[in-house]
Amino acid sequence: MGVAEELAPSFTQKPQLRQEDEGNRLVFECKVLSSPKPEIAWFRGETQLVEDSRTSVKIQTIGSNLFLVVLELDDVIETDAGHYKVKAKNKFGEVAASINLNFSRK
């Protein structure tokens, strides 16, 4: 009998940022290796983000124990700037990574 792999979460790709919809939508993406599937939490500063009309969080299986983790921000405004952190956690451990969002004046 095979034993299911047990893996604490680890990043195979740190958070990256891309703009869509001419900058009106920001998409943060990272890839996490984990077994079982991790719980994901996104933060801006110390505040945990919750899904609403402008914020969506997705986790998609893209391989064996590999997950694509996405945070989308719609109708982006200057107050969305700041220090973002993603945490991935399962019963074997927890990992976190950060990315800064800065706006440059046009």
Backbone bond lengths (Angstrom), bond angles and torsions (degrees), N, CA, C in turn:
res aa  C-N    CA-C-N  psi(-1)  N-CA   C-N-CA  omega(-1)  CA-C   N-CA-C  phi
1 M - - - 1.455 - - 1.520 110.15 -
2 G 1.328 114.87 130.88 1.460 119.37 178.09 1.514 110.36 -80.80
3 V 1.299 114.92 146.04 1.461 120.26 176.44 1.526 107.29 -99.47
4 A 1.309 116.71 132.66 1.465 120.36 178.13 1.523 108.80 -61.40
5 E 1.314 114.55 141.05 1.464 118.58 178.49 1.517 109.63 -64.11
6 E 1.309 114.02 143.62 1.458 120.30 176.57 1.513 107.18 -120.81
7 L 1.327 115.72 113.90 1.459 120.29 -175.53 1.518 110.49 -129.96
8 A 1.332 115.89 126.75 1.460 118.90 167.71 1.527 107.09 -66.93
9 P 1.322 118.21 147.82 1.461 119.67 -179.93 1.526 112.13 -60.51
10 S 1.327 115.26 142.17 1.465 121.13 171.77 1.526 107.58 -146.43
11 F 1.325 115.53 150.57 1.460 119.73 -179.68 1.520 109.97 -85.27
12 T 1.322 116.59 127.98 1.462 120.56 169.71 1.525 109.47 -95.23
13 Q 1.328 115.65 -16.61 1.473 121.80 172.31 1.518 106.60 -147.25
14 K 1.328 116.30 123.04 1.462 121.59 178.35 1.527 109.02 -68.56
15 P 1.333 117.09 162.93 1.465 119.12 -179.61 1.529 112.50 -57.37
16 Q 1.317 114.46 135.12 1.456 122.52 175.83 1.515 107.10 -126.52
17 L 1.311 115.14 156.18 1.459 121.08 -175.13 1.512 109.50 -121.94
18 R 1.340 115.45 136.10 1.457 118.63 171.95 1.519 108.70 -138.87
19 Q 1.320 113.81 154.37 1.463 120.01 179.01 1.516 109.58 -103.24
20 E 1.315 115.34 144.27 1.456 121.92 174.37 1.523 107.63 -132.74
21 D 1.318 116.11 167.54 1.469 121.56 175.22 1.526 111.03 53.58
22 E 1.350 115.26 48.67 1.475 122.72 178.49 1.528 112.27 54.44
23 G 1.319 116.62 35.96 1.458 120.99 176.34 1.511 114.32 89.16
24 N 1.335 118.31 -2.29 1.464 120.53 178.83 1.526 112.40 -77.94
25 R 1.330 116.77 -16.83 1.458 120.95 177.37 1.524 108.42 -126.23
26 L 1.325 115.38 133.53 1.460 121.56 174.24 1.520 108.13 -113.39
27 V 1.337 115.12 136.85 1.456 121.04 -179.16 1.531 108.33 -124.00
28 F 1.331 115.53 117.47 1.465 121.99 173.41 1.523 106.23 -97.43
29 E 1.339 116.88 129.63 1.462 120.95 -179.82 1.519 110.30 -132.22
30 C 1.324 115.33 142.53 1.459 120.79 169.85 1.516 107.97 -149.18
31 K 1.332 115.45 166.66 1.461 121.07 178.74 1.522 108.65 -121.59
32 V 1.329 114.77 136.10 1.460 121.67 -175.54 1.524 109.09 -127.22
33 L 1.327 115.12 131.49 1.466 122.68 172.47 1.524 106.58 -96.79
34 S 1.341 116.96 126.03 1.460 119.43 -174.23 1.525 109.91 -164.63
35 S 1.327 116.05 142.82 1.457 120.71 170.88 1.523 107.90 -148.25
36 P 1.322 119.24 117.78 1.461 126.59 3.43 1.527 112.23 -73.38
37 K 1.345 114.85 177.81 1.468 122.42 179.36 1.525 109.80 -51.47
38 P 1.324 117.52 134.26 1.463 119.31 -176.01 1.528 112.43 -80.78
39 E 1.317 114.55 156.99 1.460 121.02 165.68 1.519 105.98 -84.93
40 I 1.329 116.32 137.95 1.461 121.37 -176.11 1.517 109.70 -116.02
41 A 1.316 116.22 136.63 1.465 121.24 173.19 1.524 108.28 -135.89
42 W 1.316 116.57 134.19 1.469 123.02 175.85 1.521 108.83 -109.68
43 F 1.326 115.83 142.81 1.460 121.93 -179.82 1.528 109.71 -131.12
44 R 1.327 116.00 145.85 1.471 121.24 164.79 1.514 104.55 -115.04
45 G 1.342 116.16 117.11 1.458 119.19 -169.75 1.515 108.20 63.26
46 E 1.329 116.31 -129.09 1.471 120.54 178.91 1.522 111.88 -97.59
47 T 1.325 117.51 0.40 1.460 121.84 -174.28 1.525 111.11 -93.42
48 Q 1.333 116.24 123.75 1.463 119.19 176.52 1.528 108.43 -72.89
49 L 1.332 114.98 133.62 1.456 120.49 179.66 1.522 109.81 -80.97
50 V 1.317 115.93 141.30 1.459 121.52 175.35 1.522 108.00 -118.20
51 E 1.319 115.40 150.30 1.462 118.91 -179.41 1.522 109.50 -70.21
52 D 1.333 114.52 136.69 1.460 121.09 176.09 1.527 107.47 -150.90
53 S 1.324 116.83 -161.16 1.467 119.49 -176.03 1.525 112.67 -66.49
54 R 1.349 117.89 -20.58 1.463 121.41 -178.70 1.525 113.33 -108.03
55 T 1.315 118.11 -14.86 1.461 122.60 -170.90 1.521 110.34 -123.45
56 S 1.341 116.49 126.39 1.457 118.17 174.01 1.522 110.03 -134.67
57 V 1.321 114.89 143.16 1.461 123.19 -179.42 1.517 107.26 -119.29
58 K 1.347 116.01 131.02 1.461 120.43 179.69 1.520 109.01 -130.60
59 I 1.316 115.10 147.49 1.462 120.76 171.29 1.526 105.83 -135.09
60 Q 1.324 115.22 125.05 1.462 121.13 -172.70 1.530 108.48 -127.90
61 T 1.322 116.27 133.36 1.459 120.78 176.36 1.528 108.55 -75.49
62 I 1.339 116.61 124.57 1.467 119.75 -179.16 1.526 112.48 -121.51
63 G 1.318 117.16 0.64 1.457 120.64 178.37 1.509 109.17 -176.43
64 S 1.312 115.88 -173.03 1.452 120.64 178.60 1.531 109.08 -67.69
65 N 1.324 116.62 110.27 1.468 123.48 -178.76 1.529 113.22 61.76
66 L 1.340 117.23 18.59 1.469 121.33 -178.89 1.524 108.87 -115.25
67 F 1.334 115.27 132.10 1.455 121.06 -173.97 1.522 110.49 -129.54
68 L 1.331 115.27 138.80 1.454 122.23 171.82 1.518 106.78 -94.58
69 V 1.333 115.88 123.48 1.459 122.22 -177.42 1.525 107.56 -112.29
70 V 1.329 116.21 126.58 1.462 121.27 -172.69 1.524 110.33 -130.94
71 L 1.321 115.34 135.46 1.465 122.93 168.68 1.518 106.66 -118.86
72 E 1.331 117.30 124.40 1.458 121.62 177.72 1.520 108.92 -114.52
73 L 1.328 115.37 132.97 1.468 122.10 174.17 1.521 107.66 -116.63
74 D 1.325 116.34 122.37 1.460 121.67 178.61 1.524 109.89 -101.47
75 D 1.341 114.92 159.43 1.469 121.29 178.51 1.524 110.25 49.23
76 V 1.317 115.67 54.97 1.460 122.79 -173.13 1.528 110.54 -62.46
77 I 1.328 115.26 135.82 1.464 122.30 176.66 1.522 108.69 -127.47
78 E 1.332 115.46 165.07 1.476 119.48 -174.71 1.513 113.02 -58.99
79 T 1.329 117.83 -31.42 1.465 119.33 -178.79 1.531 112.37 -71.23
80 D 1.341 117.63 -6.79 1.465 120.46 173.67 1.525 111.61 -75.51
81 A 1.328 117.28 -12.45 1.463 120.50 179.18 1.525 109.21 -61.90
82 G 1.328 115.58 151.54 1.457 118.80 177.13 1.513 112.41 148.84
83 H 1.317 113.96 -167.71 1.463 123.78 -176.25 1.529 107.61 -97.43
84 Y 1.321 116.13 115.46 1.469 121.28 179.81 1.521 109.45 -104.01
85 K 1.339 114.80 143.12 1.459 120.01 178.94 1.522 108.10 -136.32
86 V 1.319 115.40 139.91 1.455 120.81 173.78 1.526 107.72 -116.56
87 K 1.330 115.67 135.23 1.468 121.79 175.84 1.518 108.44 -117.99
88 A 1.318 114.81 134.14 1.464 121.31 174.45 1.525 106.76 -120.14
89 K 1.337 115.86 129.73 1.459 119.58 -172.67 1.525 109.88 -140.58
90 N 1.329 115.42 137.54 1.467 120.57 166.31 1.524 107.20 -138.79
91 K 1.340 116.67 -172.83 1.472 118.05 -174.07 1.523 113.18 -69.27
92 F 1.339 118.14 -9.44 1.464 120.63 -179.20 1.524 113.67 -100.44
93 G 1.341 117.32 -8.39 1.453 118.25 178.43 1.516 112.58 162.72
94 E 1.323 113.89 -176.46 1.453 121.28 -177.50 1.518 108.49 -144.42
95 V 1.323 115.65 145.44 1.454 121.03 178.15 1.525 107.19 -139.90
96 A 1.330 115.86 151.05 1.463 120.37 -179.92 1.524 108.98 -140.37
97 A 1.324 115.01 150.55 1.460 121.19 175.29 1.524 107.72 -144.31
98 S 1.324 115.22 155.12 1.459 120.74 -174.58 1.515 111.57 -126.78
99 I 1.329 114.27 158.07 1.457 121.70 173.81 1.521 106.72 -150.67
100 N 1.326 116.71 143.15 1.443 121.31 178.57 1.517 110.41 -99.84
101 L 1.320 115.12 141.20 1.464 121.85 174.90 1.517 107.50 -114.33
102 N 1.313 115.78 114.11 1.470 121.82 177.70 1.510 108.48 -120.65
103 F 1.314 115.19 145.04 1.464 120.27 174.69 1.507 108.94 -106.93
104 S 1.328 116.57 134.28 1.460 119.50 174.44 1.517 107.86 -100.19
105 R 1.308 115.74 141.42 1.451 120.52 178.90 1.513 109.79 -68.99
106 K 1.323 115.24 139.02 1.459 119.28 179.20 1.508 110.31 -88.31
